[in-house]
């Protein structure tokens, strides 16, 4: 599937992997990019992408990715201005890390992980990405129906592609009960979407990045990174966001890729 001439939506586009993907898609001659984030700097990122691309290609949308009305408005805006969105990378994500169970040394009482925080992480990391993907698929399906097209045929070429942002934490990681659960959940969602959405010619996959040099990872602190990440990473450094973005572009364009891609830099959790 060619990037050139397509329309894409990227969530979490104001920083980290989302920003890096936006830059690379623009440089690979995508027609238009809907950049979605709740951060105030999303306008500045869109300007940066346009400057690097040397043309107007990125269009910012500030809002909450868990809001269904906001989601629909983004797709409606991009479709009305350009064409049906055919590529979606829902990269927005959060962490709310804490041990699942901790015993208070003073009281001896166990404190279990907050249900409210767990639900918050589920909403942002699992439900939102799935529904941004489904929104795109639904609009592709409607367009095909309006054209009298039914089951997709290989001769038509791929009609769309989705890449979810998983994580090496999907295999389990101490202190990340909610985050790990949502990233593992994306595996099942992607596998199911692929089985259903290929009826309309849409592929879906998951990339599992290792520890990448993003604000989310940097927030862990240099001490944590130096003691708990780098010694167990064969590459010996954090992954650059552009390296993950390059892998995502590969997944978007290579029609043989529909499963999971591990981009972990050789990281292995300590025993």
C-alpha positions, 0 to 999 in steps of 0.5 A: 500500500502506497503512502503517497496520496493517502490521508491519515489520522495520527493520535498522540501526535504532539510528542514521542512516537506519534510526532515521529510517525507524522514527520515520516509520513509527511516526508513520504508524500502523504496527501494529508495528516490529521494530527490529534492530541490534547496537548496545547502544542499540537498546533506547533507540531503541525507547523513543524511537520509542514515546515519539514515537508515543505508544504501544507500537509498536517492539520491539527485537532486538539481534543480528548481521544476518548470522546466519540463525538470528537473522534467522529468530527476529526474523520468528518473534517479530513474526509470532507476536505480531502478523501476517506482516511485510509491510514490510522495510527492511534498512538495516544497513551498514558501510564499510571504505574504502581504495584498491584498490591502494596502492604502499608508498613505502618498499618499492615493493611494491603492497598490494591491498585485503584480501579479508577486509574485502571479504568482511565488507562483502559479508556485511553490505551485500549478503548480509544485506539480500537474505536479510532480504528473502527471509525476508519473502517466504518467509513471505508465500508460505507464508501464501498457500499455507496459504490456498490462494492461488497467483499474486497478482492486482492486486485483492488489493492489494499484499502486501508491500514491500521497500526496499534502501538503495543509495548514490550510491557504486554508480556508483563512488567512489574508496576504496570498492571493497567498499562500491560493489560491494555497493551496485551489487549491490543493484540487480541483487538488487532487480530480480531479486527484483521479477520473482520476488516479484511472484508473491506480490504483493511489490514491491522497490526501491532508494533511492540516498541521497547523503551523509546526516548519519549516524554513518557519514558523520560518521566521515569527519571535518569536513575531508573533508566540507567539502572533498570532499562539500559543494562538489560537493553542489548542495543545499549541505549533508548530507541529513537522515536524515528526508528519506531516511526520507520518500522510503523511506515513499513507496517503500513505499506507492506501488505504481507504484514498483518500481525505483530512486530517487536521493536524491543532493541533486545530488551529482556526483563531482569530475572 
